[in-house]
Amino acid sequence: MRQLSEKIAAVAPSATLAISDKAKKMQREGIDIISLSIGEPDFDTPRHIKDACIDALNRGETHYAPSNGIPELLSAIGEKITKENHFSCRPEQVIVACGAKDAIYDAMEAVLNPGDETILLTPAWVSYEPCVQIAGGKIVQHAVNSKTFQLDDSLLERVNAKTKMIVVNSPSNPSGAVFDKSSMQLVADLCEDYDIYAMSDEIYEKLVYAKEHLSLAALGDMAHRTITINGFSKAYAMTGWRLGYAVAPIQIIRQMSKVQQHSVSQAATFAMWGAVAALKGDQSCVGEMRTEFDRRRKYIISELNRMGYETAPADGAFYAFVKVCGDDREIANRWLEQGHVATMPGSAFYAPGWIRLSYATSMEKLKEAMRRIRQLGVQ
Ligand SMILES: Cc1ncc(COP(=O)(O)O)c(C=O)c1O
């Protein structure tokens, strides 16, 4: 057989899949596994959002739509960004994609040339690097402070003539940390001083507990060089709908649009009507989910700390990030094999020595998971 793509061969398979596949296999064998490994709200999509999608199907919204998204959704996103994220956004600056992940992929293809460097602030979510690699770019890692999970001037050391982009994800998956204004300002100054683009993945913006969410594009002139990524999966429990979006300067949106037109064409038409209802409808569902996540967050963090574990500042998202003594893969494996609790080793997120526990699961299951982990003794 002729050799397949070298570019794709160089992309590592998802590091999070190994443990989740093993957990699923154990579940199939009848073992009672508690999964704290997935990044997905355990709530159902709110009724009014589903109804809007069903209405759209019933009135025949089953055909192709404009590639960037239905005008009603582009306007709703533009209004939401201008009002809530405090930077001006016209519908032409928006593209709706098949999940935030797809928007990230389109953006990397749109901005990067072969050899361009992208600074990745670690710990970081698993898909940024493959998207950069597929676009021909190169990742340069920069670890945030491991106590505060904030940035300092050492970030400057990562910049050189090839630096084209920096990826910011606040609130962060996997750490749950939320960047302060000073960290955000540091990124903004760096981008403006060295003419760098920023990707600000704000998919967890609605899940911030004791702090305030800041949009990078709202700082100074940053809207002119920032691709803001967001979506419906986490805020509205719509992971399976595959709906996300990007807001960026028009030239970048035009480039992203070409990638989308020649790949997936568009997000599903009727699903986009559900997203219009999500943004325009009553937001109390978001508040209710956040309140429940907050209750679980307080519980799991205090339990872990009581056991003696150090945890990252859990100010946002739905993850507890726990420092362990020893090999995180081995410990996560032990928790799975002996405690029947599935978690994610930090190595998958460029953070060896840490383990990510998702609290997007019921309080009852969380309590049982904590009991099992406690029984195994501090690792
Ligand atoms: C930080 C981050 N960005 C983007 C995504 C992708 O979300 P979506 O379901 O909209 O593709 C995820 C999903 O886990 C995520 O954690």
The ligand as an ORCA input file, in Angstrom:
! r2SCAN-3c Opt
* xyz 0 1
  C     -11.904     23.654     26.188
  C     -12.819     23.031     25.208
  N     -12.983     23.629     24.022
  C     -13.791     23.110     23.087
  C     -14.490     21.942     23.323
  C     -15.354     21.395     22.216
  O     -16.707     21.583     22.457
  P     -17.790     21.226     21.361
  O     -18.646     20.154     21.960
  O     -18.583     22.488     21.144
  O     -17.094     20.801     20.124
  C     -14.350     21.270     24.544
  C     -15.045     20.004     24.797
  O     -14.738     19.245     25.666
  C     -13.503     21.855     25.519
  O     -13.345     21.280     26.729
*
